[in-house]
Structure formats: structure tokens, C-alpha cells
Amino acid sequence: MNSNNIEIIGFIAAFLTTAAFLPQVFKTWKTKDVTGLSLPMLLMFFSGIVLWLVYAFYINSPSMIMANSITVVSSFFLIYFKIKYIRNNFTY
């Protein structure tokens, strides 16, 4: 399998995993309900995705750069919503 086909598989995987995360961001934004979100998990996830993004740039993988860039922004929004709406829900 050549590198172009492998990168296509990467883009498909990137699309699916990134798209799967977006409904949670939208639902949290709409409902302002953050009771089911764990702040430590979100912070660990965000840190991991930032490292994956650094790695993606290092190996020059367009599919990983695209997916992790979008996921960094999405997870940042969930962290923001968790901190902002935590006052309304009194949860941790």
C-alpha cells in the first residue's frame, strides 16, 4: 500500500473520530449541562491531543494535523464550558 492510500485511511479515521466528538460539544453548549463531564479527564484529554498535534507536525502527517487541530479546539470548548457552567450546576 502506498503512502497516499495510507494517508487517505488517516483522513477517514480523522474525520470519524473528530466528528464523533462534535455532538458532545454542541450538546454541552446547547444545554449548559456539564454534570457528566469530568474536568480532570478533559484536562488530560486536552493535554494528550496537544501532544498528538505536536507529534503530527513532527512527522508531517496532514490527516493527524487536521484531526488533532479540530479536536484541540473542541476539547478546549468543553473545558471552557465545564468551568463556565460549573457555577450553574455546582458539579466537579
C-alpha positions as CSV (number, residue, x, y, z in Angstrom):
1,M,0.0,0.0,0.0
2,N,1.5,3.3,-1.0
3,S,1.7,6.4,1.3
4,N,-1.2,8.2,-0.4
5,N,-3.6,5.3,0.3
6,I,-2.3,5.2,3.9
7,E,-2.9,9.0,4.2
8,I,-6.5,8.5,2.8
9,I,-7.1,5.9,5.6
10,G,-5.8,8.5,8.0
11,F,-8.2,11.2,6.8
12,I,-11.1,8.8,7.0
13,A,-10.1,7.9,10.6
14,A,-9.5,11.6,11.4
15,F,-12.9,12.6,10.1
16,L,-14.8,9.8,12.0
17,T,-13.0,10.4,15.4
18,T,-13.2,14.1,15.2
19,A,-16.8,14.2,14.0
20,A,-17.8,11.8,16.9
21,F,-16.6,14.4,19.4
22,L,-18.5,17.4,18.0
23,P,-22.1,16.3,19.1
24,Q,-20.9,16.4,22.7
25,V,-19.6,19.9,22.3
26,F,-22.8,21.1,20.7
27,K,-25.0,19.3,23.3
28,T,-23.0,20.9,26.1
29,W,-23.2,24.3,24.5
30,K,-27.0,24.0,24.0
31,T,-28.0,22.5,27.4
32,K,-25.2,24.1,29.5
33,D,-25.3,20.8,31.4
34,V,-21.7,19.8,32.4
35,T,-22.6,17.3,35.2
36,G,-21.5,14.4,33.1
37,L,-18.1,15.9,32.2
38,S,-15.1,15.2,34.4
39,L,-12.7,18.2,34.5
40,P,-9.6,16.0,35.2
41,M,-10.5,13.8,32.2
42,L,-11.0,16.8,30.0
43,L,-7.6,18.3,31.0
44,M,-5.8,15.0,30.5
45,F,-7.5,14.5,27.1
46,F,-6.7,18.1,26.0
47,S,-3.0,17.6,27.0
48,G,-2.8,14.3,25.1
49,I,-4.4,15.8,22.0
50,V,-1.9,18.8,22.1
51,L,0.9,16.3,22.3
52,W,-0.6,14.3,19.4
53,L,-0.7,17.5,17.4
54,V,2.9,18.3,18.1
55,Y,3.8,14.7,17.0
56,A,1.7,15.1,13.9
57,F,3.6,18.2,12.9
58,Y,6.9,16.5,13.7
59,I,6.1,13.6,11.3
60,N,4.3,15.9,8.9
61,S,1.0,14.0,8.8
62,P,-1.7,16.1,7.2
63,S,-4.5,13.8,8.5
64,M,-3.3,13.9,12.0
65,I,-2.7,17.6,11.9
66,M,-6.3,18.2,10.7
67,A,-7.9,15.9,13.2
68,N,-5.9,16.9,16.2
69,S,-6.3,20.7,15.4
70,I,-10.1,20.4,15.4
71,T,-10.1,18.2,18.5
72,V,-7.9,20.6,20.4
73,V,-10.4,23.4,19.7
74,S,-13.4,21.1,20.5
75,S,-11.9,19.9,23.8
76,F,-10.9,23.4,24.7
77,F,-14.5,24.4,24.3
78,L,-15.6,21.6,26.6
79,I,-13.1,22.7,29.2
80,Y,-14.3,26.2,28.9
81,F,-18.0,25.2,29.2
82,K,-17.2,23.0,32.2
83,I,-15.5,25.8,34.0
84,K,-18.1,28.4,33.0
85,Y,-21.2,26.3,33.7
86,I,-19.8,24.6,36.8
87,R,-21.1,27.6,38.8
88,N,-24.6,27.0,37.5
89,N,-24.6,23.2,38.2
90,F,-22.3,23.1,41.3
91,T,-20.5,20.0,40.0
92,Y,-16.9,18.9,39.6
